[in-house]
Amino acid sequence: KGDFWTPQEWMKHIKEFFGGIDLDPCSCLEANHRIVKAKRFIDMEENGLSEESWTENWTEPGRVWLAPPNAHFKLWIPKTISELESGKIKELILLSPNRKLGNKGMTKFIRKWVEASCQIEGRGLFIREDGFSKNPADDCYTLCYVGNRKEQFKEFFESRLGVSWTRG
């Protein structure tokens, strides 16, 4: 319990950039229905961290939105890398608290996979699991992008959410 959903303003931009989300591997029915609107989501009961592949039944690469719970953030990085190595993820945006960016696993993920990022200006209002009340973020956040549209990502998010960077 104590889950928070990504601020609606941020999700609006993420969905616009992607043109739709194929998968959210750590969500719930209510958050997906109200905010994310992914074609498929994995909830806590299905457990996105299980050994089963997120993309096992995909016939073509898809777009993944990933906002792991802060308490279990580091567990999601190896699983995300494994899914990326499968070659079935076309694009991925990972929402990371800035304080997690320097963690050993996250640093490895950034060096190998992240093509662009956007440090979101300000602290968004995360939506509580009741779907209505809002809670200010206790940290600043960064969107980490994996995919082949890094320049488009930089331009798109820099004009909407904050300072962006791309890999040389």
ROGU-834457 format. One record per residue (C-alpha): x negated, y negated, z negated; residue number from 1; residue in three letters. Coordinates in Angstrom, 2 decimals, decimal comma. Layout:
// ROGU-834457
[[X; Y; Z]; NUM; "ala"] ...
// end
This chain:
// ROGU-834457
[[0,00; 0,00; 0,00]; 1; "lys"] [[-1,00; -3,62; 0,22]; 2; "gly"] [[-1,31; -3,58; 4,00]; 3; "asp"] [[-1,40; -6,85; 5,88]; 4; "phe"] [[-0,55; -7,35; 9,52]; 5; "trp"] [[-2,59; -9,48; 11,91]; 6; "thr"] [[-1,37; -13,08; 12,21]; 7; "pro"] [[1,22; -13,42; 14,97]; 8; "gln"] [[-0,62; -16,32; 16,61]; 9; "glu"] [[-3,75; -14,21; 17,02]; 10; "trp"] [[-1,77; -11,23; 18,36]; 11; "met"] [[0,01; -13,45; 20,89]; 12; "lys"] [[-3,36; -14,36; 22,43]; 13; "his"] [[-4,74; -10,82; 22,28]; 14; "ile"] [[-1,68; -9,40; 24,08]; 15; "lys"] [[-1,86; -12,17; 26,67]; 16; "glu"] [[-5,55; -11,49; 27,36]; 17; "phe"] [[-5,04; -7,73; 27,62]; 18; "phe"] [[-1,79; -7,97; 29,55]; 19; "gly"] [[-0,41; -5,42; 27,08]; 20; "gly"] [[-1,87; -3,03; 24,54]; 21; "ile"] [[-2,00; 0,69; 25,25]; 22; "asp"] [[-2,99; 1,82; 21,75]; 23; "leu"] [[-3,25; 0,58; 18,17]; 24; "asp"] [[-4,84; 3,46; 16,24]; 25; "pro"] [[-4,25; 2,02; 12,75]; 26; "cys"] [[-0,80; 0,54; 12,57]; 27; "ser"] [[2,68; 1,30; 11,32]; 28; "cys"] [[6,11; 1,39; 12,94]; 29; "leu"] [[7,21; -1,98; 11,58]; 30; "glu"] [[4,00; -3,87; 12,50]; 31; "ala"] [[3,99; -2,36; 15,97]; 32; "asn"] [[7,66; -3,12; 16,51]; 33; "his"] [[7,46; -6,72; 15,28]; 34; "arg"] [[3,97; -7,91; 16,22]; 35; "ile"] [[1,60; -5,63; 18,13]; 36; "val"] [[4,01; -3,94; 20,55]; 37; "lys"] [[1,46; -1,35; 21,71]; 38; "ala"] [[2,67; 1,39; 24,05]; 39; "lys"] [[1,43; 3,87; 21,43]; 40; "arg"] [[0,37; 3,45; 17,83]; 41; "phe"] [[-1,05; 5,78; 15,22]; 42; "ile"] [[0,18; 5,37; 11,65]; 43; "asp"] [[-1,29; 6,51; 8,33]; 44; "met"] [[0,50; 9,86; 8,51]; 45; "glu"] [[-0,97; 10,63; 11,93]; 46; "glu"] [[-4,32; 9,30; 10,68]; 47; "asn"] [[-6,33; 7,57; 13,37]; 48; "gly"] [[-9,52; 8,71; 11,64]; 49; "leu"] [[-8,76; 12,39; 12,21]; 50; "ser"] [[-10,96; 14,39; 14,54]; 51; "glu"] [[-8,30; 14,36; 17,23]; 52; "glu"] [[-9,05; 11,93; 20,03]; 53; "ser"] [[-6,99; 8,76; 20,34]; 54; "trp"] [[-7,21; 9,02; 24,10]; 55; "thr"] [[-6,95; 12,79; 24,57]; 56; "glu"] [[-3,88; 12,66; 26,81]; 57; "asn"] [[-4,77; 9,52; 28,76]; 58; "trp"] [[-4,98; 9,94; 32,52]; 59; "thr"] [[-6,77; 6,62; 32,99]; 60; "glu"] [[-8,77; 4,32; 30,69]; 61; "pro"] [[-6,68; 2,03; 28,49]; 62; "gly"] [[-6,74; -1,07; 26,28]; 63; "arg"] [[-7,14; -0,61; 22,53]; 64; "val"] [[-6,43; -3,08; 19,73]; 65; "trp"] [[-8,07; -2,17; 16,42]; 66; "leu"] [[-7,65; -3,98; 13,10]; 67; "ala"] [[-8,84; -1,53; 10,45]; 68; "pro"] [[-7,88; -2,06; 6,81]; 69; "pro"] [[-10,70; -3,88; 5,02]; 70; "asn"] [[-10,96; -1,27; 2,28]; 71; "ala"] [[-11,78; 1,46; 4,83]; 72; "his"] [[-13,39; -0,64; 7,55]; 73; "phe"] [[-16,73; 1,18; 7,67]; 74; "lys"] [[-15,00; 4,53; 8,26]; 75; "leu"] [[-13,50; 3,25; 11,50]; 76; "trp"] [[-16,78; 2,30; 13,20]; 77; "ile"] [[-18,14; 5,84; 13,85]; 78; "pro"] [[-14,69; 6,94; 15,07]; 79; "lys"] [[-14,49; 3,92; 17,38]; 80; "thr"] [[-17,95; 4,67; 18,80]; 81; "ile"] [[-16,92; 8,29; 19,40]; 82; "ser"] [[-13,81; 7,16; 21,26]; 83; "glu"] [[-15,81; 4,68; 23,36]; 84; "leu"] [[-18,29; 7,42; 24,28]; 85; "glu"] [[-15,39; 9,46; 25,69]; 86; "ser"] [[-15,18; 6,88; 28,51]; 87; "gly"] [[-11,39; 6,63; 28,23]; 88; "lys"] [[-11,27; 3,16; 26,74]; 89; "ile"] [[-11,22; 0,43; 29,37]; 90; "lys"] [[-11,25; -2,44; 26,87]; 91; "glu"] [[-11,24; -2,73; 23,11]; 92; "leu"] [[-10,82; -5,67; 20,77]; 93; "ile"] [[-11,80; -5,05; 17,17]; 94; "leu"] [[-10,84; -7,51; 14,44]; 95; "leu"] [[-13,64; -7,71; 11,88]; 96; "ser"] [[-13,93; -9,69; 8,67]; 97; "pro"] [[-17,12; -11,72; 8,98]; 98; "asn"] [[-18,54; -10,23; 5,79]; 99; "arg"] [[-18,49; -6,79; 7,49]; 100; "lys"] [[-20,50; -7,89; 10,56]; 101; "leu"] [[-23,86; -7,31; 8,86]; 102; "gly"] [[-23,10; -3,76; 7,70]; 103; "asn"] [[-25,46; -1,14; 9,12]; 104; "lys"] [[-22,81; 0,72; 11,15]; 105; "gly"] [[-21,26; -2,49; 12,42]; 106; "met"] [[-24,64; -3,88; 13,50]; 107; "thr"] [[-25,28; -0,70; 15,50]; 108; "lys"] [[-21,80; -0,97; 17,07]; 109; "phe"] [[-22,38; -4,62; 18,02]; 110; "ile"] [[-25,82; -3,97; 19,54]; 111; "arg"] [[-24,66; -1,07; 21,69]; 112; "lys"] [[-21,07; -1,89; 22,60]; 113; "trp"] [[-19,94; -5,47; 22,00]; 114; "val"] [[-20,14; -7,64; 25,12]; 115; "glu"] [[-18,47; -10,76; 23,67]; 116; "ala"] [[-17,01; -12,05; 20,44]; 117; "ser"] [[-14,94; -14,91; 19,11]; 118; "cys"] [[-15,32; -16,25; 15,61]; 119; "gln"] [[-11,80; -17,37; 14,81]; 120; "ile"] [[-11,60; -20,89; 13,41]; 121; "glu"] [[-9,86; -21,14; 10,06]; 122; "gly"] [[-8,26; -18,39; 8,07]; 123; "arg"] [[-5,09; -16,96; 9,49]; 124; "gly"] [[-1,95; -16,14; 7,56]; 125; "leu"] [[-1,76; -12,37; 7,44]; 126; "phe"] [[1,75; -10,97; 7,21]; 127; "ile"] [[2,51; -8,74; 4,25]; 128; "arg"] [[3,97; -5,30; 4,85]; 129; "glu"] [[7,45; -6,63; 4,03]; 130; "asp"] [[7,17; -8,37; 7,41]; 131; "gly"] [[7,97; -11,83; 6,11]; 132; "phe"] [[5,72; -13,28; 3,42]; 133; "ser"] [[2,32; -14,46; 4,46]; 134; "lys"] [[-1,03; -14,24; 2,74]; 135; "asn"] [[-4,02; -16,44; 3,63]; 136; "pro"] [[-7,07; -14,44; 4,69]; 137; "ala"] [[-9,80; -14,09; 2,08]; 138; "asp"] [[-12,49; -14,22; 4,76]; 139; "asp"] [[-13,08; -15,59; 8,24]; 140; "cys"] [[-12,64; -13,13; 11,11]; 141; "tyr"] [[-14,27; -12,28; 14,42]; 142; "thr"] [[-12,81; -10,58; 17,47]; 143; "leu"] [[-15,37; -8,16; 18,97]; 144; "cys"] [[-14,80; -7,33; 22,64]; 145; "tyr"] [[-15,88; -4,20; 24,49]; 146; "val"] [[-15,19; -4,19; 28,22]; 147; "gly"] [[-16,24; -5,64; 31,55]; 148; "asn"] [[-14,49; -9,02; 31,33]; 149; "arg"] [[-16,83; -10,72; 28,87]; 150; "lys"] [[-16,86; -14,10; 30,62]; 151; "glu"] [[-13,07; -14,15; 30,84]; 152; "gln"] [[-12,88; -13,15; 27,17]; 153; "phe"] [[-15,22; -16,00; 26,19]; 154; "lys"] [[-13,33; -18,64; 28,15]; 155; "glu"] [[-9,90; -17,39; 27,11]; 156; "phe"] [[-10,51; -17,16; 23,36]; 157; "phe"] [[-12,80; -20,17; 23,06]; 158; "glu"] [[-9,98; -22,38; 24,30]; 159; "ser"] [[-7,47; -20,80; 21,91]; 160; "arg"] [[-9,01; -19,46; 18,71]; 161; "leu"] [[-12,62; -20,49; 18,16]; 162; "gly"] [[-16,29; -20,27; 19,01]; 163; "val"] [[-17,18; -17,48; 21,44]; 164; "ser"] [[-20,36; -15,68; 22,44]; 165; "trp"] [[-21,28; -13,28; 25,25]; 166; "thr"] [[-24,16; -10,85; 25,63]; 167; "arg"] [[-26,79; -12,17; 28,06]; 168; "gly"] 
// end
